[in-house]
Amino acid sequence: MAEQMIHEILPVGWLQCNCSILGDPQTREALVLDPGEDVDRILEALARHSLTVRAIVSTHAHIDHVGGLRKLHQVTGAPVLMHGDDLDLYRHLDAQAAWLGVPPPESTSIDQVLREGDTLRWGPYAASILHTPGHTPGSVSLYLPANDGELRSPAVDSGKLFAGDTLFAGSIGRTDLWGGSMPSILRSIHEKLLALPDSTRVYPGHGLATTIGEERANNPFLQLPSDSGRGERR
């Protein structure tokens, strides 16, 4: 029986952003998602599993998700990936830091601009990029089908969804910050995330994991019309 994918979740920084390490136990290739801070802890986990980082992926450019990009890139040499619609937000980390009353982190170059439908591969695994704007203009989610890592139809397969700050257990991302939009985030969730199988395991950018089925049935924000309300304050 094939070994399961290595998956470590490290809540990092004072806002406890969930940094995910996804590793292939055979090739030892890995993706790192949202290294917000605490890069030494991330590097320790990579070393413990003898993993080489294939790519560093930012689900969106809020300061708590990108603070460790520069250091992790410098140490690993792995390319940094982000959706193009969040590049302007990333260029203004100083404004984000001033709003929070914290020092701004050093930024790094973005090596690859992500787009809807892109595929990220490491070892035998393949994750598809879903552009899910609303929390920020360039928010993305990563969908990793089950089984052997080959991309399959979402209608017949289940797997893992790394949702950034778009969808949480019992809530959704806040939409009252730079570029946020309640109609857009609800559209992203209903048209793209809820199109996935109910069994899909959802790993949000903060807090506990959930499933698409659980959120479809019980998430109160998903009962709202697209032009009302505000989401979770993260």
Residue pairs with C-beta under 8 A, 6 or more apart in sequence:
2 148
3 25
3 26
4 25
5 22
5 23
5 24
5 25
5 125
5 149
6 21
6 22
6 23
6 24
6 25
6 30
6 49
6 51
7 20
7 21
7 22
7 23
7 160
8 20
8 21
8 23
8 45
8 49
9 18
9 19
9 20
9 21
9 203
10 18
10 19
10 20
10 21
10 38
10 41
10 42
10 45
11 17
11 18
11 19
11 206
12 18
12 19
12 35
12 36
12 37
12 38
12 41
12 42
12 68
13 36
13 37
13 38
13 64
13 67
14 37
14 64
15 36
15 64
15 206
15 234
16 206
17 34
17 36
17 37
17 64
17 65
17 205
17 206
18 34
18 203
18 204
18 205
18 206
18 207
19 32
19 33
19 34
19 35
19 36
19 38
19 42
19 68
20 31
20 32
20 33
20 34
20 162
20 203
21 30
21 31
21 32
21 33
21 42
21 45
21 46
21 49
21 51
22 30
22 31
22 32
22 33
22 122
22 125
22 127
22 144
23 29
23 30
23 49
23 51
23 122
24 30
24 122
24 123
24 124
24 125
26 123
26 124
27 122
27 123
27 124
28 49
28 50
28 51
28 52
28 123
29 51
29 52
29 54
29 122
29 123
30 46
30 49
30 51
30 52
30 53
30 54
30 122
31 53
31 54
31 55
31 56
31 57
31 120
31 122
31 127
32 42
32 46
32 53
32 55
32 56
32 57
32 72
32 78
33 57
33 58
33 59
33 142
33 162
34 57
34 58
34 59
34 65
34 66
34 164
34 205
35 42
35 56
35 66
35 67
35 68
35 69
35 72
36 63
36 64
36 65
36 66
36 67
36 68
37 64
37 67
37 68
37 105
38 68
39 68
39 71
39 72
39 75
42 68
42 72
43 72
43 75
46 53
46 76
52 76
53 72
53 76
53 78
54 78
54 121
54 122
55 78
55 79
55 80
55 81
55 112
55 120
55 122
56 69
56 72
56 73
56 76
56 78
56 79
56 80
56 81
57 81
57 82
57 114
57 120
57 142
58 65
58 66
58 69
58 80
58 81
58 82
58 86
58 90
59 65
59 139
59 140
59 141
59 142
59 162
59 163
59 164
59 165
59 205
60 83
60 86
60 89
60 135
60 136
60 138
60 139
60 140
60 164
60 165
60 205
61 82
61 86
61 87
61 89
61 90
61 136
61 138
62 89
62 96
62 135
62 136
62 165
62 177
63 93
63 96
63 97
63 100
63 102
63 104
63 105
65 164
65 165
65 205
66 90
66 93
66 105
66 107
67 105
68 105
69 80
69 105
69 107
69 108
70 105
70 106
70 107
70 108
71 106
72 78
73 79
73 80
73 108
74 108
79 111
79 112
80 108
80 109
80 110
80 111
80 112
81 110
81 111
81 112
81 113
81 114
81 120
82 90
82 110
82 113
82 114
82 138
83 113
83 114
83 115
83 129
83 131
83 138
83 139
83 140
84 113
84 114
84 115
84 138
85 131
85 133
85 136
85 137
85 138
86 136
86 137
86 138
86 139
87 110
87 113
87 138
89 96
89 136
89 137
89 138
89 178
89 179
90 107
90 110
91 107
92 178
93 104
93 105
93 107
94 104
96 104
96 178
97 103
97 104
97 105
98 104
114 129
114 131
114 138
114 140
115 129
115 131
116 129
116 130
116 131
117 128
117 129
118 128
118 129
119 126
119 127
119 128
119 129
119 151
120 126
120 127
120 129
120 142
121 127
123 149
124 148
124 149
124 150
125 144
125 149
126 144
126 145
126 149
126 150
126 151
127 142
127 143
127 144
127 162
128 142
128 143
128 151
129 140
129 141
129 142
130 140
130 141
130 142
130 143
130 188
130 192
130 193
131 138
131 139
131 140
131 188
132 139
132 140
132 141
132 163
132 164
132 166
132 185
132 188
132 189
132 192
132 193
133 139
133 181
133 184
133 185
133 188
134 166
134 172
134 173
134 175
134 180
134 181
134 182
134 183
134 184
134 185
134 186
134 187
134 188
134 189
135 164
135 165
135 166
135 172
135 173
135 174
135 175
135 180
135 185
135 231
136 177
136 178
136 179
136 180
137 179
139 164
139 165
139 166
139 173
139 188
140 164
141 161
141 162
141 163
141 164
141 166
141 167
141 192
141 193
142 161
142 162
143 154
143 159
143 160
143 161
143 162
143 196
143 200
144 159
144 160
144 161
144 162
145 151
145 152
145 154
145 157
145 158
145 159
146 157
146 158
146 159
146 160
147 157
154 195
154 196
154 197
155 197
156 197
157 197
158 196
158 197
158 198
158 199
158 200
158 201
159 200
159 201
160 200
160 201
160 203
161 167
161 193
161 196
161 200
161 201
161 202
161 203
161 212
162 203
163 193
163 202
163 203
163 204
163 205
164 173
164 204
164 205
165 173
165 174
165 204
165 205
165 206
165 232
165 234
166 172
166 173
166 185
166 188
166 189
166 193
167 173
167 189
167 193
167 202
167 204
167 215
167 219
168 204
168 205
168 206
168 207
168 210
168 232
168 234
169 202
169 204
169 207
169 208
169 209
169 210
169 214
169 215
170 210
170 215
170 218
170 219
170 220
171 219
171 221
171 231
171 232
172 185
172 186
172 189
172 219
172 221
172 222
172 231
172 232
173 180
173 185
173 205
173 231
173 232
173 234
174 180
174 230
174 231
174 232
174 233
174 234
175 181
175 182
175 184
175 185
175 230
175 231
176 230
182 226
182 227
182 228
182 229
182 230
182 231
183 226
183 227
185 231
186 221
186 222
186 224
186 226
187 226
189 222
190 222
193 202
193 212
194 212
194 215
194 216
194 222
196 212
197 212
198 211
198 212
198 213
198 216
199 211
199 212
199 213
200 211
200 212
200 213
201 209
201 210
201 211
202 209
202 210
202 211
202 212
202 215
203 209
204 210
205 234
206 234
215 222
216 222
221 229
221 231
